[in-house]
Structures are given as structure tokens and as C-alpha cells.
Amino acid sequence: MDVRDDPAEGLSDEQLDVAYNVRRKAGEDFEAFMKRYRSDSDAAVDGLPGTPGVLYDETSGERLDVWGTEDGELRPVFIFFHGGYWFAGAKEDTAFMARMLHGQGVATVVPDYTLAPKVTVEEIVRQARAAVAWVWRHGREHGLDPDRIIIGGSSAGGHLTGMTMVEGWQDGLGLPADVVKAAMPFSGLFDLRPILRIYVNDHARLDAETAVRLSPAFQPMERRFPAVFAVGSEDGTGFVDQSRRFQPHWGDGELLVASGRNHFDVILELEDPDTEVSRALLGLFATIA
């Protein structure tokens, strides 16, 4: 199956909603997951060394939090972009892995980005790339090693991860082509064309041209690096399909389907260093040590 085959082709609008409307699938559990993201993140960073609220992008005024650093040490860094279909979520909900990674000698950076429809998805992509650029330029001032950056994110954050994995944007920000050393998108959206036909587009406001232009599947990718494409076995079928399509297209990566996990709890596996998901992420850091 070619990654550029339209994943929405042959599906009715109702079938697409079933495949991608993971909030509806979660039902009453959705709010519980959102509360857990915040409470677990608060607990993870309580007393953890770091620097919250750092301005990373002058244009938008958006900020990021740095967690899990140590004085006198440059640590490898995991930049994690939150999900929420580009119109929900916040960095304060997205630091639940910071304590686990700190214990493994890794720092965590969680950026905010301006939410749709206040800005376009294209602008959100620009901000995500600006966050990577900030870590590369200013990371040393905050105990971050700019030569050991791994990117991750969930759902829409997985899409943003994909848009930092590809080529063609680094030169414009004065970054080396290999600024990103490895990546772990969770439930990533690598082809945005299905979004055109579901409720999300009320916020994302994509058209056919921008959906293709902002899809990692259609970007140049001559340079490959280690990646793990993670998804829960109980995720929405659209997300499982997207990871199954994109992983072989990337070519230098692993597909990890976490048994029994869904769209919302697969990333919570990162709280425990002994889960399959955490071992995969830590394995990526071992490749860039």
C-alpha cells in the first residue's frame, strides 16, 4: 500500500468519524483522561529542577517548559508536542513523562502552541519548528544538549513531530539538517486529507491543497534517522492505519502497537521506565548517546 493513497477513499463520512473521532470513542472516560494528564503532570514536575515558562517564539509569544535538568550537565532532551487536534491541550497537561526521564538522565521540553482556529495549522507547524530551533540555539543555557534532540508528540502532536522529521525547513531557521536525531510520534497524523471530512476541520480549516502541503507523507525525506511509530491497539482505526502506512514509507523505523492501549492512555506508559513504550523511547536515546 502506497503511503500516498488517500486513506479516506472509499469511506463514508460516518466511517471516517468512527475512525478518527477518538473523543467520542472514549465517551465518559475522556474527561477522566484529561484530568489525569494535568494531575500526573503536576505530580511529575513537583520539585523537579527546570525552567518553566520560557519564551521560545517572539512572533507568537508562545512559551515552553524545561524539566529534568541538572546543574553542570548537558542532558539529552525529549521535546514533546501535546495533542488535541490542534485546537485543544496545553503544555501543563503534557509533562507526565518528565520525572521518569529525569531519572534516566534525560530532560523534557514541552512547548505550548497557539490553538486553531485562532491560527492556521501551518502557523502551528511553524511554531513547533521554532521550538526545536530554540532548543538548538539556547538549550545549553538551560542544561540541554542541542546535539541530542529527540522529538515526540501525540495525535496532532504526532503530526507536528512528523513535520519536524522531514527535510526542507531547517535551512530557513539556520539549523543543521540533522538537528533532530530521532523521533517517536504517538498516534501520528501523517496524511491530513481525512481531516477535511470530519468535525475537526471546523477548527483546522484545511482545504485540499493545504492538507497535502502540511502532510508529512508528501514531504521530502531523503535523510532518515531512527524512529518509533507508536499507537495503541485500541486506538481509532484511522490512527492505527496512518502509523501502519507511514512507518514503512519512513524506512528507518519501528512500528510499536501497544497492546490494550487506546489513543489517550498509550502515552501515559511513559510514566514508567519499564513499559514497552518507555523502553522504546529510551532505546532511541541510547542510539544518540
Secondary structure, DSSP 8 states (H G I E B T S, - for coil): --TTS-TTTT--HHHHHHHH-HHHHHTTHHHHHHHHHHHHHHHHHTT--EEEEEE--TTT--EEEEES--TT--EEEEEEE--STTTS--GGGS-TTHHHHHHTT-EEEEE----TTTS-HHHHHHHHHHHHHHHHHHGGGGTEEEEEEEEEEETHHHHHHHHHHSSSSTGGGT--TTS--EEEEES-----GGGGGSTTHHHH---HHHHHHT-GGGS---S---EEEEEETTS-HHHHHHHHHHHHHH-SEEEEEETT--TTTTGGGGGSTTSHHHHHHHHHHHHT-
